[in-house]
Amino acid sequence: MSKMRRGKNLPSNWDDDMSDEDYLQELTGRLSEDDQYVKEVLERAKGVYVECGRDRVATDSFGEFVTNMMAKKGDRRDDGRLFVVTGDSGAGKTSISQRIIAQHPLFKPLRRTFGTIYPSVFYSLMGPATLKFLGIAILEAIGYEITRNLEQGEVWHILPSQLHLRKVLLIHLDETQHLLNLTQTDHDREKLRKALKGVLNYQAWPVSFVMSGMPEITKIAQLDEQFERRHMPLPLPDVDLSHPEERDLVIRITREMCEAAHIDPTQAIQSDVPERIAHAARYRYGRITQVVLAGIQQAARKRSTELTRNFLARAYAAHSHARGRPEMNIFLADDFMRLDPGLFLEVEED
């Protein structure tokens, strides 16, 4: 469990012996009995991950990528590579990327007498980043302590040797589309290309990248002919209900999340409700789980043992502008296919 560290702006008597988990547990105790019940139901449902065909494709593709990454050329490992996972918002890019890395035996932590070695490191960009910021973020993610102000060139000069020292083989950058601001000019593109190449082609210890983000991040792979040649794309398409196995996926997600929450899914997987769930989720895997989870939350608030279309409709209304407008609610409208996929968000005119 992580502990809070006393910073220079915290009082000297600050209690830094309380772990994050203990602190959150104490706050949870302040919730009402009903809210604690809903929280427990949601936690059970959130723990569910339903595997499907794309997981097998991702696992196989990543396995090939890692094998190539580890294969030596002469007496050294070959230069690093890029594994690029793309999809629209809600496609499940982050979760599938993290799963294939976590499940691959090569990236399991190694326990040693001096500590633990982590062969991979994860960092998620939260907004447009400078090249210096990206380098520092990776250094901090691997445990390098920044003790002075480093120039951009210093950061990327230090980074390859520090990755080597800590035996890091793979960097997973999430939300990589935030790097695209570094590809707007020839000068910026050249700096980004050189920075990445310095890590990928470091002779003593080549390091590879998994980059997950919106479809446009393929522009990064086009920065250099070597990147283009050494990258492996994994696009995550939308769920297509014209295929029976895809409709079955929506049903399996609904059933398994409900069963984990101890809620009967029967009414939510009958008739055209799976189609309504997919339409409300813009036909994206990650959003389908969110739509189902929101319905489960509504059912739990009523202590219901069933997930009905009405609970899904309430959840949809709560997250959109369809409250009081059943004709705009995908779960209530008879002709729901005429409605745009996703949430109904009415734009107010000035």
FIKE-519265 format. One record per atom (N, C-alpha, C, CB): residue in three letters; x negated, y, z. Coordinates in steps of 0.2 Angstrom, whole numbers, plus 5000, padded with zeros to 4 digits. Atoms other than C-alpha are relative to their C-alpha. Glycine has a CB too. Layout:
N
AlaXYZ/...
This chain:
350
Met499649945000/Met500050005000/Met499650065000/Met500550005006/Ser500449945000/Ser499450174996/Ser500150055006/Ser500150044993/Lys499949964995/Lys499150305009/Lys499950074998/Lys499649995006/Met500149935002/Met499350495008/Met499350025003/Met500550045004/Arg500649974998/Arg497650585009/Arg500150075002/Arg499549994994/Arg499949934997/Arg497450745019/Arg499650044995/Arg499750005007/Gly500349955004/Gly497050885007/Gly499850065003/Gly500550014994/Lys500349934997/Lys496251055010/Lys500650045002/Lys499550034995/Asn499449964999/Asn498051135010/Asn500449975005/Asn500350024994/Leu499650034996/Leu498751015022/Leu499850015008/Leu500149924999/Pro500249994993/Pro498851045041/Pro499549955003/Pro500650015005/Ser500550044997/Ser497450965052/Ser500349945003/Ser499650035004/Asn499650064997/Asn498750855061/Asn500549964996/Asn500450035006/Trp499650035005/Trp499550795045/Trp499949925001/Trp499850014993/Asp500050084999/Asp500050605048/Asp499949974993/Asp500749985003/Asp500150045007/Asp499150515034/Asp499949935001/Asp499350034998/Asp500050074999/Asp499350345042/Asp500649964997/Asp499949985007/Met499450025002/Met501050325035/Met500049984992/Met500650045001/Ser500150025007/Ser501050225018/Ser500650034997/Ser500049925000/Asp499549985004/Asp502150275004/Asp500649965001/Asp499850004992/Glu499550044999/Glu503250125006/Glu500450015007/Glu499849935000/Asp499749994993/Asp503550155025/Asp500450075000/Asp499450015005/Tyr499749935000/Tyr503950345021/Tyr500749994996/Tyr499650054996/Leu499450005004/Leu505250295007/Leu500549955004/Leu499849964994/Gln499650044996/Gln505950155019/Gln500450055005/Gln499649955003/Glu499749964995/Glu506250285032/Glu500550054997/Glu499450055004/Leu499549965003/Leu507150405020/Leu500649964998/Leu499750034994/Thr499550045002/Thr508150265013/Thr500549985006/Thr499849934998/Gly499650014994/Gly508750235031/Gly500550065001/Gly499649995006/Arg499549944999/Arg509650405030/Arg500649994995/Arg499650064998/Leu499550015004/Leu510750345016/Leu500649975003/Leu499849964994/Ser499450034997/Ser512550295020/Ser500049934998/Ser500650044997/Glu500050075001/Glu512950115021/Glu500249984993/Glu500649975005/Asp499850015007/Asp513850125004/Asp499450014995/Asp500650044998/Asp500649995004/Asp512350204996/Asp499549955000/Asp499750075001/Gln500550054999/Gln511150075003/Gln500349944996/Gln499949995007/Tyr499750065003/Tyr512349934996/Tyr499950014992/Tyr500749995002/Val500149995007/Val512250014979/Val499350004998/Val500350074998/Lys500850015002/Lys510350034979/Lys499849935000/Lys499750045006/Glu500250075000/Glu510149854984/Glu500349964993/Glu500349965006/Val499850035006/Val511249804969/Val499650024994/Val500850024999/Leu500449975006/Leu510349914957/Leu499349975000/Leu500050085000/Glu500750035000/Glu508649844963/Glu500049934997/Glu499750015007/Arg499950065003/Arg509249674959/Arg500050004992/Arg500549965003/Ala499950005007/Ala509849714942/Ala499450034996/Ala500650054998/Lys500649975003/Lys508249824938/Lys499449954999/Lys499850065004/Gly500650055000/Gly507149674941/Gly500149954994/Gly500049965007/Val499950055005/Val507849584926/Val499750024994/Val500849994999/Tyr500249995007/Tyr506949574909/Tyr500249944996/Tyr499250015000/Val499850065005/Val507749474895/Val499550004994/Val500750024998/Glu500550015006/Glu506449414883/Glu500449984994/Glu499549945001/Cys499750015007/Cys506949404864/Cys499549994995/Cys500550054999/Gly500550015006/Gly506149374847/Gly499450055000/Gly500450004994/Arg500649955000/Arg505149534848/Arg499549995005/Arg500350075000/Asp500550014995/Asp504349484864/Asp499549954997/Asp500349975006/Arg500450065003/Arg503649324855/Arg499550034995/Arg500449954997/Val500449975005/Val503049434840/Val499550045003/Val500550044995/Ala500549964996/Ala502249554852/Ala499449965003/Ala500350055005/Thr500550044996/Thr501349424862/Thr499549974995/Thr500449945004/Asp500450035005/Asp500749334846/Asp499550054997/Asp500449974995/Ser500449955003/Ser500149494838/Ser499450035005/Ser500450064998/Phe500549984995/Phe499249554854/Phe499549955001/Phe500450025006/Gly500550064999/Gly498449384856/Gly499550004994/Gly500349935000/Glu500449995006/Glu497749404838/Glu499550065001/Glu500450004994/Phe500449934999/Phe497149584842/Phe499449985005/Phe500550055003/Val500550014995/Val496249524858/Val499549954998/Val500349975006/Thr500550045003/Thr495349384849/Thr499650034996/Thr500449944997/Asn500449965005/Asn494749494836/Asn499550055004/Asn500450044995/Met500349954995/Met494249624850/Met499449975003/Met500550035005/Met500650034996/Met493149494859/Met499549964995/Met500449955004/Ala500450035004/Ala492449414844/Ala499350044998/Ala500349984993/Lys500649975001/Lys490549454842/Lys499850014993/Lys499549975004/Lys500349995006/Lys489649524827/Lys499350005001/Lys500350064996/Gly500750014999/Gly487949454828/Gly499949995008/Gly499650064998/Asp500150014993/Asp487349474846/Asp500450055005/Asp499350015002/Arg499649954996/Arg488649604852/Arg500850004997/Arg499850074999/Arg499350005002/Arg490549624852/Arg500150054995/Arg500450025006/Asp499949955005/Asp491249714837/Asp500350065003/Asp500549974995/Asp499749934997/Asp491849894838/Asp500749995002/Asp499950054994/Gly499350004997/Gly493449934847/Gly500550014994/Gly500150055005/Arg499450005004/Arg495149924839/Arg500650045003/Arg500249934998/Leu499449974998/Leu496850004840/Leu500649964999/Leu500150074996/Phe499450045001/Phe498449914844/Phe500650055001/Phe500149945006/Val499649955000/Val499850034840/Val500849985001/Val499950054994/Val499350024999/Val501650004847/Val500450065000/Val500149975008/Thr499649945002/Thr502950124840/Thr500749985000/Thr499850034993/Gly499250005000/Gly504850154842/Gly500350065002/Gly500249945004/Asp499649944998/Asp506150284845/Asp500150005007/Asp500650014996/Ser499849994993/Ser506650344862/Ser500549955002/Ser500250075002/Gly499650054998/Gly507350204872/Gly499949934997/Gly500750024999/Ala500150065004/Ala506650064861/Ala499649955005/Ala499550014994/Gly500350044995/Gly505649994876/Gly499349994999/Gly500349935000/Lys500750005002/Lys503850034870/Lys499649995006/Lys499850064997/Thr500450014994/Thr503150054887/Thr500049945004/Thr500250065005/Ser499950064997/Ser503849904895/Ser499749944996/Ser500749985002/Ile500350065004/Ile503349784881/Ile499350005000/Ile500350004993/Ser500749995000/Ser501649854880/Ser499749985007/Ser499850084999/Gln500350024993/Gln501349834899/Gln500149935001/Gln500450045005/Arg499950074998/Arg502049664899/Arg499549964996/Arg500749984997/Ile500550045004/Ile500949594885/Ile499350015002/Ile500050024992/Ile500649994997/Ile499449664893/Ile499949965007/Ile499850085001/Ala500050034993/Ala499849604911/Ala500149934999/Ala500650035004/Gln499950075001/Gln500349434904/Gln499449964997/Gln500649984996/His500550035004/His498749404894/His499449995005/His499750054995/Pro500550024994/Pro497449304905/Pro499450045000/Pro499849934999/Leu500749965000/Leu495949414899/Leu500150065004/Leu499950024993/Phe500049944997/Phe496649564908/Phe500249995007/Phe500550054997/Lys499950014993/Lys496949484925/Lys499550035004/Lys500149935002/Pro500549984996/Pro496049574939/Pro499549955002/Pro500350045006/Leu500550044998/Leu494449494944/Leu499750025007/Leu499349994995/Arg500249984993/Arg494049484963/Arg499349985001/Arg500549965005/Arg500750014998/Arg492249504968/Arg499950025007/Arg499650044995/Thr500249984993/Thr491349524984/Thr500050085001/Thr499349975002/Phe500149925000/Phe491049714980/Phe500750034999/Phe499550024996/Gly499449975002/Gly492849744975/Gly500449964994/Gly499950074998/Thr499650035005/Thr494049714961/Thr499950034993/Thr500850005001/Ile500149975007/Ile493749734942/Ile500650004997/Ile499449964997/Tyr499449995004/Tyr495149794931/Tyr499850004993/Tyr500550065003/Pro500250005007/Pro494849744913/Pro500450054996/Pro500049944997/Ser499649965004/Ser496249864907/Ser500250065005/Ser500649974997/Val499849944996/Val496750044913/Val500650034996/Val499450055000/Phe499449975003/Phe498450134910/Phe500050075002/Phe500649965002/Tyr499949934999/Tyr498750314908/Tyr500650024995/Tyr499450054999/Ser499449985004/Ser500450394902/Ser499950085000/Ser500649985003/Leu500049925001/Leu500350574895/Leu500750035001/Leu499850014992/Met499349974998/Met501750684902/Met500150064996/Met500050015007/Gly499949945004/Gly501550824889/Gly499450014996/Gly500150065005/Pro500549985004/Pro500450904876/Pro499350005004/Pro500150064996/Ala500650004996/Ala498650874881/Ala499450024996/Ala499849935002/Thr500649985003/Thr496950944877/Thr499549945000/Thr499650065004/Leu500450055000/Leu495550834873/Leu499649995006/Leu499550014994/Lys500350014993/Lys494650874889/Lys500449975005/Lys499850085002/Phe499650024995/Phe496150844899/Phe500149924999/Phe500750035000/Leu499950075001/Leu496350674891/Leu499449965003/Leu500149984993/Gly500650034997/Gly494550624895/Gly500050005007/Gly499450034997/Ile500050004992/Ile494650674913/Ile500549965003/Ile500150085002/Ala499450054997/Ala496350584915/Ala499749935000/Ala500650014996/Ile500250075000/Ile495550424909/Ile499449995005/Ile499749984993/Leu500650004995/Leu493950454920/Leu500449995007/Leu499650065000/Glu499650014994/Glu495150474935/Glu500449945001/Glu500550065001/Ala499650065000/Ala496150324930/Ala499649945002/Ala500449994994/Ile500450054999/Ile494650214931/Ile499650015007/Ile499549994995/Gly500349994994/Gly494150284948/Gly499450055000/Gly499849945003/Tyr500649955000/Tyr492750414943/Tyr500250065004/Tyr499850014993/Glu499849944997/Glu492750554955/Glu499750064997/Glu499749995008/Ile500249945003/Ile492650724947/Ile499850055006/Ile500650034996/Thr500249964995/Thr491550834958/Thr499850074998/Thr499449975003/Arg500149935002/Arg491250984947/Arg500450014993/Arg499250014999/Asn499649985006/Asn491951074932/Asn499649974994/Asn500150074999/Leu500450035006/Leu491450964916/Leu500350044994/Leu500249935000/Glu499849985006/Glu491451034899/Glu500349944996/Glu499450034996/Gln499750055004/Gln492450944885/Gln499449954998/Gln500350034994/Gly500550045003/Gly490850874877/Gly499749955006/Gly499450044997/Glu500350044995/Glu490150814894/Glu500549945002/Glu499950045007/Val499550054998/Val491750724898/Val500049944995/Val500750035000/Trp500050065005/Trp491750614882/Trp499349974999/Trp500250034993/His500750035000/His489850594884/His500049955006/His499550055000/Ile500050054994/Ile490150514901/Ile500449945000/Ile500250045006/Leu499550055000/Leu491650414897/Leu499849934998/Leu500650024996/Pro500250075002/Pro490950264887/Pro499649975005/Pro499650014994/Ser500550034995/Ser489550234900/Ser500449985007/Ser499450045002/Gln499650014994/Gln490850244915/Gln500549944998/Gln500450065002/Leu499650065002/Leu491950124906/Leu499649935000/Leu500450014993/His500450065000/His490550004904/His499849985007/His499350024996/Leu500150014993/Leu490050024922/Leu500549965004/Leu499850065004/Arg499450034997/Arg491749974927/Arg500349944997/Arg500650055002/Lys499850065004/Lys491949834914/Lys500750014997/Lys499949945005/Val499449995004/Val493449914906/Val500049984993/Val500350075002/Leu500050025007/Leu493849834890/Leu500650034996/Leu500149924999/Leu499449975003/Leu495549914886/Leu500350065003/Leu500549944999/Ile499749944997/Ile496350084888/Ile500750004997/Ile499650064998/His499350005002/His498250084887/His500350085001/His500549955003/Leu499749935000/Leu498850264882/Leu500750004998/Leu499650054996/Asp499350005001/Asp500750284884/Asp500250074998/Asp500449975006/Glu499849945002/Glu501750424876/Glu499550044996/Glu500350055006/Thr500649975004/Thr500350454864/Thr500250054995/Thr499749944996/Gln499849945005/Gln501350574853/Gln499850065003/Gln500849994999/His500249944997/His500850704865/His499350024998/His500050005008/Leu500649985003/Leu499150694857/Leu500050034993/Leu499549945000/Leu500049985007/Leu499750744840/Leu499950084999/Leu500749994997/Asn500149935000/Asn499550934845/Asn499250004998/Asn500150035006/Leu500750005001/Leu497650884843/Leu499949984992/Leu499649955004/Thr500150015007/Thr497950844824/Thr500350054996/Thr500349934999/Gln499749955004/Gln498651004818/Gln499550034995/Gln500350055005/Thr500549975004/Thr497051074811/Thr499449954998/Thr499750075003/Asp500550045002/Asp495550994802/Asp499550005006/Asp499650034994/His500550004994/His494451054817/His500249965005/His499950075002/Asp499750044994/Asp495550974830/Asp500049934998/Asp500750025002/Arg500050075002/Arg495750814820/Arg499349975000/Arg500249994993/Glu500750035000/Glu493850794818/Glu499749995008/Glu499550054997/Lys500250014993/Lys493550824837/Lys500349945003/Lys500250065004/Leu499750064998/Leu494850694841/Leu499749934997/Leu500850004999/Arg500350065003/Arg494150574829/Arg499349985003/Arg499950014992/Lys500650014997/Lys492450594836/Lys500049975007/Lys499550064999/Ala500050024993/Ala492950574854/Ala500349935000/Ala500650045003/Leu499850074999/Leu493950414851/Leu499549954997/Leu500649994995/Lys500550045003/Lys492550344840/Lys499449995004/Lys499850034993/Gly500550014996/Gly491350374853/Gly500149955005/Gly499850065004/Val499850054995/Val492250254865/Val500149934996/Val500750025003/Leu499950075004/Leu492750124851/Leu499449974998/Leu500550024994/Asn500650035003/Asn491050114844/Asn499450015004/Asn499850044994/Tyr500649994995/Tyr489950134860/Tyr499649934999/Tyr500250015007/Gln500350065001/Gln488650004856/Gln499949955006/Gln499350014997/Ala500250044994/Ala488249944873/Ala500749975003/Ala499750045006/Trp499450034998/Trp490149914877/Trp500650034997/Trp500050025008/Pro499549985004/Pro491449944864/Pro500749995004/Pro500149974993/Val499350004997/Val493249984871/Val500550014995/Val500050055006/Ser499549995004/Ser494849964863/Ser500650045003/Ser500349934997/Phe499449964998/Phe496550054864/Phe500649974998/Phe500050074997/Val499350015002/Val498350014865/Val500350065001/Val500449945005/Met499749945000/Met499350164860/Met500749994999/Met499750054995/Ser499350015001/Ser501250164863/Ser500350075000/Ser500349965006/Gly499749945000/Gly502350304858/Gly500550014994/Gly499550064999/Met499549995006/Met503550374844/Met499749994994/Met500250085000/Pro500350025007/Pro503350324826/Pro499550044997/Pro500649994995/Glu500549965004/Glu502350474821/Glu499349995003/Glu500250075001/Ile500750014997/Ile500850414832/Ile499549964995/Ile500049975007/Thr500450035005/Thr500250314817/Thr499550054996/Thr500549974994/Lys500549945003/Lys499450484811/Lys499349995003/Lys500350075001/Ile500650014997/Ile498150444824/Ile499549954997/Ile500149995008/Ala500450055004/Ala497650284815/Ala499850024994/Ala500549945000/Gln500249975007/Gln497450384799/Gln499550055001/Gln500650034997/Leu500549955000/Leu496150494806/Leu499349984997/Leu499950025008/Asp500650035002/Asp494750384801/Asp500149934996/Asp499549995006/Glu499950065004/Glu494550244788/Glu499949945004/Glu499650004994/Gln500250064995/Gln493850134802/Gln500649995004/Gln499450015004/Phe499450014996/Phe495350164813/Phe500649974996/Phe500350075003/Glu499550035004/Glu496550124799/Glu499949934999/Glu500050044993/Arg500150075001/Arg495649964795/Arg500049965006/Arg499350004997/Arg500050044994/Arg495449914813/Arg500650005005/Arg499450025004/His499449994996/His497249954819/His500549954998/His500350075000/Met499550055001/Met498649834821/Met500750035003/Met499949935004/Pro499349964998/Pro500449914821/Pro500549955003/Pro500350034994/Leu499450044997/Leu501949844831/Leu500650045000/Leu499849965007/Pro499449955000/Pro503449944826/Pro500649965004/Pro500250024993/Leu499450034997/Leu505049904837/Leu500650034997/Leu499950025008/Pro499449985004/Pro506549914826/Pro500650005005/Pro500249964994/Asp499450004996/Asp508349954833/Asp500349935000/Asp500550054997/Val499650074999/Val509449804838/Val500550014994/Val500449995007/Asp499650005006/Asp510449754822/Asp500649955002/Asp499649984994/Leu499550044998/Leu512149684827/Leu500349964994/Leu500650035004/Ser499850045005/Ser512449614810/Ser499749935000/Ser499850044993/His500350064999/His511349474815/His500349975006/His499250005000/Pro499750034994/Pro512249354827/Pro499549995006/Pro500249934999/Glu500550004994/Glu510649334838/Glu499950065003/Glu499349974997/Glu500149944997/Glu510549514840/Glu500650025005/Glu499950064995/Arg499449994996/Arg512349524847/Arg499949965006/Arg500649984996/Asp500150054994/Asp511949374858/Asp499550035005/Asp499749934997/Leu500549974995/Leu510449474865/Leu500350055004/Leu499550044995/Val499649954995/Val511649614871/Val500449965005/Val500550044995/Ile499750044995/Ile512649484879/Ile499649975005/Ile500449944996/Arg500550024995/Arg511149404887/Arg499850055005/Arg499449964997/Ile500249954995/Ile510549564894/Ile500650025005/Ile499850074996/Thr499549994996/Thr512249604901/Thr500149955005/Thr500750014996/Arg499850054996/Arg512549434908/Arg499449995006/Arg500049934996/Glu500650014996/Glu510749414916/Glu500050065005/Glu499449994997/Met500049944995/Met510849594924/Met500549995005/Met500050064996/Cys499450014995/Cys512549564931/Cys499949945005/Cys500649994996/Glu500150064995/Glu512149394938/Glu499550015005/Glu499849944996/Ala500549984994/Ala510549464947/Ala500450055005/Ala499450034996/Ala499649964996/Ala511749594954/Ala500649975004/Ala500250064996/His499550044997/His512949464959/His500750034998/His500050005008/Ile499349975003/Ile514349534948/Ile500249964994/Ile499950084998/Asp499850055005/Asp515349434936/Asp500050044993/Asp500849985001/Pro500049965006/Pro515049494918/Pro500549984994/Pro499349994997/Thr499550035005/Thr516449404909/Thr500450054996/Thr500549955004/Gln499749955004/Gln517449554904/Gln499650044996/Gln500450045005/Ala500549955004/Ala515949654898/Ala499749964994/Ala499550025005/Ile500350045006/Ile515449514886/Ile500549984995/Ile499549955002/Gln499450035004/Gln517149484878/Gln500250064995/Gln500649995005/Ser499749955005/Ser518049564863/Ser499450044997/Ser500550055003/Asp500549955003/Asp517049714856/Asp499650045005/Asp500350044995/Val500449964995/Val516249774872/Val499249994999/Val500149975007/Pro500850005001/Pro514449714867/Pro499950054994/Pro499849934997/Glu500149955005/Glu514649814851/Glu500050075003/Glu500550004994/Arg499949944997/Arg515249964862/Arg499350025004/Arg500650005004/Ile500649994996/Ile513749944873/Ile499450024996/Ile499849935004/Ala500549995005/Ala512549934858/Ala500050074997/Ala499949954995/His499949935004/His513350094850/His499850055005/His500750004998/Ala500149954994/Ala513250194867/Ala499250005001/Ala500349985006/Ala500850004998/Ala511350144868/Ala499650014993/Ala499849935002/Arg500349995006/Arg510950194850/Arg499749944997/Arg499550065001/Tyr500350065003/Tyr510550014846/Tyr499349995002/Tyr500150004993/Arg500750004998/Arg508950024856/Arg500049965007/Arg499750075001/Tyr500150054995/Tyr508349884868/Tyr500050035007/Tyr499449964999/Gly500149974993/Gly507849994883/Gly500650045002/Gly499450055000/Arg499449964998/Arg509450104882/Arg500649955001/Arg500250044994/Ile499550054998/Ile510549944882/Ile500049985007/Ile499949944995/Thr500150024993/Thr509849894899/Thr500250065004/Thr499349995001/Gln499849944996/Gln510150074905/Gln500850015000/Gln499750074997/Val499350005000/Val511950074899/Val500449955004/Val500349994992/Val499750064996/Val512349904907/Val499850025008/Val499649944999/Leu500149994993/Leu511449964923/Leu500450065003/Leu499250035001/Ala499549954998/Ala512550124924/Ala500749975001/Ala500050054994/Gly499450034998/Gly514050014923/Gly500049965006/Gly500249964994/Ile500150044993/Ile513449904937/Ile500050055006/Ile499349964999/Gln500049964995/Gln513150054947/Gln500750035002/Gln499650074999/Gln499349984999/Gln514950114945/Gln500449945003/Gln500450024993/Ala499750064997/Ala515549934949/Ala499849995007/Ala499949944996/Ala500350004993/Ala514449934965/Ala500350055004/Ala499350005000/Arg499749954996/Arg515150094971/Arg500749985002/Arg500050074996/Lys499450024998/Lys516850014971/Lys500049935003/Lys500550004994/Arg500050074997/Arg516249854979/Arg500349954995/Arg500250005007/Ser499750055005/Ser516849764963/Ser499649944999/Ser500350044994/Thr500450065002/Thr516349594959/Thr500049984993/Thr500249935004/Glu499950015007/Glu516649614941/Glu499850074996/Glu500749994998/Leu500149945004/Leu515949734927/Leu500550004995/Leu499249994997/Thr499549995005/Thr517349794917/Thr499950054995/Thr500750015003/Arg500049945004/Arg517549904902/Arg500150075003/Arg500449994993/Asn499949944997/Asn518250034913/Asn499450035004/Asn500649995005/Phe500549974996/Phe516750044924/Phe499450024995/Phe499749945004/Leu500549975005/Leu515650064908/Leu500250064997/Leu499949944994/Ala499749935003/Ala516850204902/Ala499850055005/Ala500749994999/Arg500149954995/Arg516650284919/Arg499250025000/Arg500149975007/Ala500749995000/Ala514750274918/Ala499850054994/Ala499649944999/Tyr500149965006/Tyr514750344900/Tyr500350075001/Tyr500449974994/Ala499749934998/Ala515850494906/Ala499550045004/Ala500749995002/Ala500549974995/Ala514650524920/Ala499450034997/Ala499949965006/His500749985003/His513150544909/His500150044993/His499649944998/Ser499849965006/Ser514050634894/Ser500550065001/Ser500249954995/His499549955000/His515250774890/His500749974999/His499850064995/Ala499450035001/Ala516650644888/Ala500550005006/Ala499949934997/Arg499650004994/Arg517350664905/Arg500750044998/Arg499750035006/Gly499349975001/Gly519250694903/Gly500150004993/Gly500050075003/Arg499950005007/Arg519050664884/Arg500049934998/Arg499550054996/Pro500050075001/Pro519450484882/Pro499949984992/Pro500649965002/Glu500150015007/Glu519450504863/Glu499350004998/Glu500450054996/Met500749995001/Met517650544864/Met499549955004/Met499750075001/Asn500450054996/Asn517150394875/Asn500049944997/Asn500449995007/Ile500150065004/Ile516450254866/Ile500349945003/Ile499249984999/Phe499750054997/Phe517150134879/Phe500850005000/Phe499749995007/Leu499249994999/Leu518950204878/Leu500350014993/Leu500150055004/Ala499749995006/Ala519150254860/Ala500149944996/Ala499650054996/Asp499850065005/Asp520050124848/Asp499550004995/Asp500750004998/Asp500450005006/Asp519050184833/Asp499350035002/Asp500350044995/Phe500649974997/Phe517350204843/Phe499450004995/Phe499849955006/Met500650005005/Met516250174827/Met500050064997/Met500149944995/Arg500149935003/Arg516750344821/Arg499650055004/Arg500850034999/Leu500449954995/Leu515850424836/Leu499349994998/Leu500249985007/Asp500750015001/Asp514050454834/Asp499749965006/Asp499650075001/Pro500350054995/Pro512950324843/Pro499750055005/Pro499449964997/Gly500349974994/Gly512250374860/Gly500550045004/Gly499550054997/Leu499549964996/Leu513050504872/Leu500350054996/Leu499650025006/Phe499649955003/Phe514350624867/Phe499850065004/Phe500749995001/Leu500249944997/Leu513450794871/Leu500250064996/Leu499250005001/Glu499749945004/Glu514450944866/Glu499550065000/Glu500750015003/Val500549945001/Val513351094860/Val500550065001/Val499650004994/Glu499649944999/Glu514051254867/Glu499750054995/Glu500050025007/Glu500249955005/Glu514051394854/Glu499950065004/Glu500550014995/Asp500149934996/Asp513351564860/Asp500550054998/Asp499350034997/
